[in-house]
Structure formats: structure tokens, C-alpha cells
């Protein structure tokens, strides 16, 4: 039966379940004990924070889909790559959800009033040592969303089935090493008409994790996740890239 095994078949039940999700405590928040040692050892390293919006909606066939963007080719970093809407937190943002919604409105014209925020997920660390918080939101009225792209940042907007990030179809991977730890980088290929999109790196990792929570099952492939350690003090990492923040490896 159509939608029988898809959480999108009953969006209200999905919303209720996701609101009960409690992410694991973030390993990237400085501990009180570390803060006490700063006077002797130097300034404590405090990573910048960012948030991305994992915006889900029900497709025409009843399946859950997620909104993605293709970054502008004119950007100085990660040009032309696929990302979730989002970016760095501003001082005026009340929380991670506010960051994700503000950035989504700036990038693709998504009115925050159309999105029901249901959960914040486990934190991820980008290759630039940014703590990225995925915020899950539900877009119930898809007809009310008329995308307005910020062409300085976004070249295209498209959507894909969320469940594809649990399947081994259209997926390749490679093994890499960073900070002395081996991990897997996943690449998912999505084709729409004559267009082909590659979803990889941190964006893929976030969507694998989101899909696992939504569908309540692990992916059909070995994920090989890794938790990287932040430097304890600023002198160990003296500079932080200040460009835009795509969700990358």
C-alpha cells in the first residue's frame, strides 16, 4: 500500500515522535573544568556555531523529501556544491532553530512561518572546526512556498527523497583520514531530468543520520562515523575561516 512504510504517510504522528527526540550531549561544548584552566594555559578554544535546516515535506507519492540547494558558482569556497540551507549563528539569533530559519529565508526565501520546527539533532563538526547543528523542520503547505533564491549564494534549489540516504543505490564512498582517524566519505548521486547532483561530505552525513532517526533504522551500508577532537586552546588553532558555511566534510 502506498505510504505504508513511510513516516510521511502520517505527518502528525511523525511530528509528535520527532519532538520526543533527545540528541546526545554535544562533545564540542567546552567543559567547566576546561574553562577553569584557561588562565594558566591560554584562551580556551570556542568553536563557531552554525545551523542547517533539514526541511522535510510530503511528496506527490506520499514519500518524505528534503530541500537542498546548489551553491553559486561565484562563491570563493565550495562553489557549485550541494548543501542544506543554513549558516553561521548571529548574536541576535535566539537559538539554533532561529539561525537555521533566518539563513533559509535569506538563501531561498523560505518564510519561517511555513516551517514547523520539530527537533535539533546531534552536533557535527565541519572540516573548518565549525559546530554544525541540524534542525529538522516540516513544511506542510508546499504550495505556499515560492522559492526566491539569493543568487549571490544559491544557484539552484531542488529536493530529493530522504530515504535514499539509507539505501546503497546510487552511492559510492571513499576512505579518508583526518586528525589521525579513518572515516568514510559518502557520495550520493541524484538525477532529475538531464541534471545530476552529487550530495556528499557533511551534508550526506547529516542526511544519513536524519534518515536513520526518521525511519528508525540504520543505513544499508557501513557508515563508519567518527568524532573528531577539538583543540583545547586557541593557540592550537589560531585562525578560523570566516567565509560562508556550507555543510561539508
C-alpha positions in Angstrom: 0.0 0.0 0.0 1.3 3.5 -0.9 3.0 5.2 2.0 2.5 2.1 4.3 6.2 2.1 5.4 6.9 5.8 5.0 6.6 8.1 8.0 5.3 10.8 5.7 2.0 8.9 5.5 1.1 10.3 8.9 2.9 13.7 9.3 1.2 14.5 12.6 2.5 11.2 14.1 6.0 11.9 12.7 6.0 15.4 14.2 5.0 14.0 17.6 7.7 11.4 17.5 10.5 13.7 16.4 9.6 16.2 19.1 10.4 13.5 21.6 13.9 13.0 20.1 16.7 14.0 22.5 20.1 14.3 20.9 23.2 13.1 22.7 25.1 15.8 24.6 27.5 17.7 22.3 31.1 16.7 22.6 32.1 20.1 21.2 31.0 22.3 24.1 33.8 23.4 26.4 33.5 21.7 29.8 33.5 23.9 33.0 36.7 22.1 34.1 38.5 23.2 30.9 37.3 26.8 31.4 39.0 26.9 34.8 42.4 26.1 33.2 42.4 28.9 30.7 44.2 31.4 33.0 47.3 29.1 33.1 47.2 27.6 29.6 45.8 30.4 27.5 42.4 31.3 25.9 40.0 28.4 25.6 39.2 27.4 22.0 35.5 28.1 21.4 34.3 26.9 18.0 32.0 29.0 15.9 28.5 27.6 15.7 26.3 27.1 12.7 22.9 25.6 12.0 21.3 24.0 8.9 17.7 23.3 8.1 16.7 19.8 7.2 13.3 20.8 5.8 11.0 17.8 5.1 7.8 17.7 3.2 5.5 15.0 1.8 6.0 14.4 -1.9 3.3 13.7 -4.5 3.6 9.9 -3.9 3.4 10.3 -0.2 7.2 10.0 0.4 9.3 12.3 2.6 11.5 14.6 0.7 14.2 17.1 1.8 15.1 20.5 0.4 18.6 21.1 -0.8 20.5 23.8 -2.6 23.3 24.0 -5.1 25.8 26.7 -4.1 26.5 29.6 -6.5 29.5 29.0 -8.8 30.7 32.5 -8.0 31.4 31.7 -4.3 35.0 31.5 -3.3 34.6 28.3 -1.3 32.7 25.1 -2.2 31.3 26.7 -5.3 28.7 24.7 -7.1 28.4 22.1 -4.4 25.2 20.8 -2.8 24.3 22.0 0.7 21.5 22.2 3.2 20.2 25.8 3.7 21.9 27.3 6.7 25.0 29.2 8.0 26.7 30.7 11.0 24.9 31.9 14.1 24.4 35.6 14.6 24.4 37.2 18.1 20.8 38.1 17.6 19.7 34.5 17.0 17.7 33.2 19.9 18.8 29.6 19.3 19.9 27.1 16.6 16.4 26.9 15.1 16.4 30.7 14.7 19.7 30.5 12.9 18.6 27.8 10.5 15.3 29.6 9.7 16.9 33.0 9.3 19.5 31.6 6.9 16.9 29.6 5.0 14.9 32.8 4.4 18.0 34.7 3.3 19.1 32.0 0.9 15.9 30.6 -0.6 13.1 32.8 0.6 11.5 30.3 2.9 9.1 32.0 5.2 9.8 30.7 8.8 6.1 30.8 9.5 5.7 27.9 7.0 8.1 25.6 8.9 7.2 23.6 12.0 10.5 23.0 13.8 10.3 19.6 15.5 13.9 18.6 16.6 17.5 19.5 16.8 19.9 16.6 16.1 23.3 15.6 17.3 26.1 18.1 16.5 28.5 17.7 13.7 32.0 19.2 13.2 32.9 20.6 9.8 36.4 20.5 8.4 36.8 24.2 9.4 36.0 23.2 13.0 32.6 24.7 13.0 30.0 23.0 15.2 27.0 22.4 12.8 23.6 21.8 14.4 21.0 20.1 12.1 17.5 21.5 12.8 14.6 19.4 11.5 11.5 21.3 10.2 8.3 20.2 8.5 6.9 22.1 5.5 3.2 21.2 5.5 1.9 23.7 2.9 4.3 23.2 -0.1 2.1 25.4 -2.3 2.7 28.4 -0.1 6.4 28.2 -0.5 7.5 30.1 -3.6 11.4 30.0 -3.7 13.2 33.3 -4.0 16.9 32.5 -4.5 19.7 34.7 -3.3 21.7 34.4 -6.4 24.9 35.5 -4.7 24.8 32.3 -2.6 22.4 29.9 -4.3 22.3 28.7 -7.9 19.5 26.2 -7.7 17.0 24.6 -5.3 15.8 21.0 -5.6 14.5 18.2 -3.4 15.3 14.5 -3.0 13.7 11.5 -1.2 15.0 11.3 2.3 15.1 7.5 2.3 17.7 7.5 -0.4 20.3 8.2 2.3 19.7 4.8 3.8 20.0 2.9 0.6 23.1 1.6 -1.1 21.7 2.5 -4.5 23.4 5.5 -6.3 26.0 5.6 -3.5 29.8 5.5 -3.7 32.3 6.1 -0.9 36.0 6.5 -0.2 38.1 6.2 2.9 40.0 9.2 4.3 42.0 10.1 7.3 41.9 13.3 9.4 43.4 14.1 12.8 44.7 10.5 12.9 41.3 8.9 12.5 40.0 7.0 9.5 36.4 7.7 8.3 34.2 7.2 5.3 33.1 9.9 2.9 29.8 9.1 1.2 28.7 10.3 -2.2 25.0 10.1 -3.3 24.0 10.7 -7.0 20.6 12.1 -7.7 19.4 12.7 -11.3 16.4 14.9 -12.3 15.8 15.2 -16.0 19.2 16.0 -17.5 20.6 17.3 -14.2 22.9 15.3 -11.9 23.6 16.3 -8.3 26.3 14.9 -6.1 25.4 15.0 -2.3 28.5 14.3 -0.2 30.6 15.1 2.8 29.0 16.6 5.9 25.7 17.2 4.0 25.5 13.5 3.3 26.5 12.6 6.9 23.7 14.8 8.3 21.1 13.3 6.0 22.1 9.7 6.7 21.7 10.5 10.4 18.4 12.3 9.9 17.0 9.4 7.8 18.1 6.9 10.4 16.1 8.8 13.0 13.0 9.4 10.9 12.8 5.8 9.5 14.0 4.2 12.8 16.6 2.0 11.1 20.3 2.1 10.2 21.5 2.6 6.6 22.0 -0.4 4.3 25.8 0.2 4.2 28.6 0.6 6.8 28.6 4.2 7.9 31.9 4.4 9.8 31.2 7.6 11.7 34.0 9.3 13.7 34.1 12.0 16.3 37.0 14.5 15.9 38.5 16.2 18.9 38.7 20.0 19.1 41.9 21.8 20.1 41.7 22.8 23.8 43.2 26.2 23.4 43.0 29.0 20.8 46.8 28.9 20.3 46.5 25.4 18.9 44.2 26.7 16.1 45.0 30.4 15.7 42.8 31.2 12.7 39.2 30.3 11.8 38.0 30.7 8.2 35.3 33.4 8.1 33.7 32.7 4.8 30.2 31.3 4.2 29.5 27.9 5.9 28.4 25.1 3.6 27.7 21.7 5.3 30.8 19.9 4.2 33.2 17.2 5.4 
